[in-house]
């Protein structure tokens, strides 16, 4: 994993709302934006912004399902980030 990837992921996870979204998606395996809006009590445009940041960092995979998009964790990217962090012990 490149230093730029680590920086982008760290920046994305530095926001408490994005961290909570990531935790919720991880726990449920996948979620849609509307489901996330109800959990974090934010309007859809705000949740979409957070989802974009997590997606740009490579942490979320988005899959179109009809008119909806479902989000899941990119385990490979998350595992690489965790491995990097473990080297800092």
C-alpha contacts under 8 A as a table, 3 or more apart, distances in Angstrom:
res1	aa1	res2	aa2	distance
1	X	5	X	6.44
1	X	6	X	7.10
1	X	80	X	6.55
1	X	81	X	7.51
1	X	84	X	7.79
2	X	5	X	5.25
2	X	6	X	6.52
3	X	6	X	5.09
3	X	7	X	6.20
4	X	7	X	5.06
4	X	8	X	6.17
5	X	8	X	5.13
5	X	9	X	6.14
5	X	57	X	7.14
6	X	9	X	5.25
6	X	10	X	5.99
6	X	81	X	6.67
7	X	10	X	5.14
7	X	11	X	6.07
8	X	11	X	5.19
8	X	12	X	6.23
8	X	57	X	5.40
9	X	12	X	5.07
9	X	13	X	6.17
9	X	54	X	7.72
9	X	57	X	5.05
9	X	58	X	7.43
9	X	59	X	7.40
9	X	81	X	7.81
10	X	13	X	5.14
10	X	14	X	6.04
11	X	14	X	5.07
11	X	15	X	7.52
12	X	15	X	6.35
12	X	18	X	6.81
12	X	19	X	7.94
12	X	53	X	6.13
12	X	54	X	5.93
12	X	57	X	6.56
13	X	16	X	7.22
13	X	18	X	6.09
13	X	19	X	5.31
13	X	54	X	7.93
14	X	18	X	7.75
14	X	19	X	7.31
15	X	18	X	5.40
15	X	19	X	6.23
16	X	19	X	5.02
16	X	20	X	6.16
17	X	20	X	5.10
17	X	21	X	6.18
17	X	40	X	7.28
17	X	50	X	7.64
18	X	21	X	4.98
18	X	22	X	6.12
18	X	50	X	5.88
18	X	51	X	7.55
18	X	54	X	7.08
19	X	22	X	5.15
19	X	23	X	6.25
20	X	23	X	5.04
20	X	24	X	6.17
20	X	40	X	7.88
21	X	24	X	5.15
21	X	25	X	6.13
21	X	36	X	6.98
21	X	40	X	7.61
22	X	25	X	5.20
22	X	26	X	6.03
22	X	73	X	7.54
23	X	26	X	5.12
23	X	27	X	6.14
24	X	27	X	5.12
24	X	28	X	6.24
25	X	28	X	5.23
25	X	29	X	5.61
25	X	30	X	5.32
25	X	31	X	5.85
25	X	71	X	7.26
25	X	72	X	6.16
25	X	73	X	6.84
26	X	29	X	5.12
26	X	30	X	7.11
26	X	72	X	7.12
26	X	73	X	6.14
28	X	31	X	6.95
29	X	72	X	5.92
29	X	73	X	7.22
30	X	70	X	6.30
30	X	71	X	5.23
30	X	72	X	4.42
30	X	73	X	7.46
31	X	35	X	6.35
31	X	36	X	6.90
31	X	70	X	5.39
31	X	71	X	5.28
31	X	72	X	6.76
32	X	35	X	5.39
32	X	36	X	6.51
32	X	68	X	7.24
32	X	69	X	6.03
32	X	70	X	4.56
32	X	71	X	6.11
33	X	36	X	5.08
33	X	37	X	6.18
33	X	44	X	7.18
33	X	47	X	6.97
33	X	48	X	7.01
33	X	69	X	7.36
33	X	70	X	7.28
33	X	71	X	7.91
34	X	37	X	5.09
34	X	38	X	6.63
34	X	44	X	7.11
35	X	38	X	5.44
35	X	39	X	6.66
36	X	39	X	5.09
36	X	40	X	6.25
36	X	47	X	7.25
37	X	40	X	5.56
37	X	41	X	5.60
37	X	42	X	5.40
37	X	43	X	6.24
37	X	44	X	6.06
37	X	47	X	6.25
38	X	41	X	5.30
38	X	42	X	7.32
42	X	46	X	6.27
42	X	47	X	6.37
43	X	46	X	5.52
43	X	47	X	6.42
44	X	47	X	5.09
44	X	48	X	5.98
45	X	48	X	5.05
45	X	49	X	6.23
46	X	49	X	5.10
46	X	50	X	6.43
47	X	50	X	5.09
47	X	51	X	6.11
48	X	51	X	4.98
48	X	52	X	6.08
49	X	52	X	5.11
49	X	53	X	6.35
50	X	53	X	5.10
50	X	54	X	6.30
51	X	54	X	5.12
51	X	55	X	5.98
51	X	60	X	7.70
52	X	55	X	4.92
52	X	56	X	5.91
53	X	56	X	5.09
53	X	57	X	6.22
54	X	57	X	5.11
54	X	58	X	6.44
54	X	59	X	5.45
54	X	60	X	5.86
55	X	58	X	5.00
55	X	59	X	5.61
55	X	60	X	4.69
55	X	61	X	6.51
55	X	62	X	7.64
56	X	59	X	7.58
57	X	60	X	7.85
58	X	61	X	7.43
58	X	74	X	6.95
58	X	77	X	6.50
59	X	73	X	5.85
59	X	74	X	5.27
59	X	75	X	7.70
59	X	77	X	6.23
59	X	78	X	6.28
60	X	71	X	6.20
60	X	72	X	5.50
60	X	73	X	4.65
60	X	74	X	5.33
61	X	71	X	5.58
61	X	72	X	5.26
61	X	73	X	6.00
61	X	74	X	5.80
62	X	69	X	6.25
62	X	70	X	5.67
62	X	71	X	4.63
62	X	72	X	6.64
63	X	69	X	5.43
63	X	70	X	5.32
63	X	71	X	6.48
64	X	67	X	7.05
64	X	68	X	5.85
64	X	69	X	4.34
64	X	70	X	6.39
65	X	68	X	5.16
65	X	69	X	5.63
65	X	70	X	6.92
66	X	69	X	7.80
73	X	78	X	7.74
74	X	77	X	5.63
74	X	78	X	6.34
75	X	78	X	4.99
75	X	79	X	5.80
76	X	79	X	5.20
76	X	80	X	6.19
77	X	80	X	5.11
77	X	81	X	6.27
78	X	81	X	5.10
78	X	82	X	6.20
79	X	82	X	5.04
79	X	83	X	6.06
80	X	83	X	5.05
80	X	84	X	6.21
81	X	84	X	5.07
81	X	85	X	6.26
82	X	85	X	5.04
82	X	86	X	6.16
83	X	86	X	5.11
83	X	87	X	6.66
84	X	87	X	5.39
84	X	88	X	7.25
85	X	88	X	5.42
85	X	89	X	7.58
86	X	89	X	5.76
